[in-house]
Amino acid sequence: MAELLRYDHVDISYNGFLAVKDVSFTLEPGEILGIVGESGCGKSTLIKAAMGLLGSAGMVTRGDIWYKGKNLPDLPPKELRKLNGPELGMIFQSAGSSFCPIRTIGAQLYETMTEHEKTSKAEFLDRAMELLGKLGFEDGKRVLGSYPFELSGGMQQRVGIAAAMLLNPSVRLADEPTSALDVSVQKQVVGEMLLVRKTFGTAIVLVAHNIGVIGAMADKVLVMKNGEAVEYGDTRQVLGSPQAAYTRQLLSAVPRLRRA
């Protein structure tokens, strides 16, 4: 199967400080890659680089990020902007904070859609209602007419998934999408993301510090420490028979329930 996304020996720096060092991985259509590691190890930086979201201080200083034959760090901002949304979608750690608090969800999703394609309000509503329905919302009209603060954390996160999927991107980048949620809502959001993969064939790069979430979702795992990849491979192999001492350390820290 052809590669959809490929990182080749990527270094990323902030103001000259090397934050990510020599990281390589591939992503195929419909595949889920989990990136796991402790806070500050470069997980989020790694995926933000693909969409040019490193800010003015960050830049890819070595290596390539290939997407459908295009090297993303080399693209002019206008060309990269055309890809962000229709081709590459992002789910942020706290979806609620990524929405404008004084505009309705529907108004913001409509703006996102019309930024990249010509569409009528009626066509937008049909697509948005269908997508929200597939993500488990039975009251899509109420959701579209709501302000972000009127939705629960779990609903905000699911709307964030909808926003990332509105233009049906080939790759969805998810930056710790369950870390701010309680366990029951985490399970729901994981289920919704797996449903999106099944329904749309979307490839996902999932950043998380929760190995349980990674184990439940990912086909492949990349383990990072201090900005470097310490282990990479099939999820069952990496989590079942870890070769790196750091991976074993992470797994030993996962709580296990004892039988009464």
LINLINLIN-V331789 format. One record per helix or strand. SS is the DSSP state (hx for helix, st for strand). FROM is the first residue (numbers start at 0). TO is the last residue. If there is no record, write none. Layout:
BEGIN
SS/FROM/TO, SS/FROM/TO
END
This chain:
BEGIN
st/2/13, st/16/27, st/31/35, hx/42/50, st/57/66, st/69/70, hx/71/73, hx/76/82, st/83/83, st/87/90, hx/94/97, st/103/103, hx/104/115, hx/120/133, hx/139/143, st/146/146, hx/147/149, hx/152/164, st/170/174, hx/182/199, st/202/207, hx/210/216, st/219/224, st/227/233, hx/234/239, hx/244/251
END
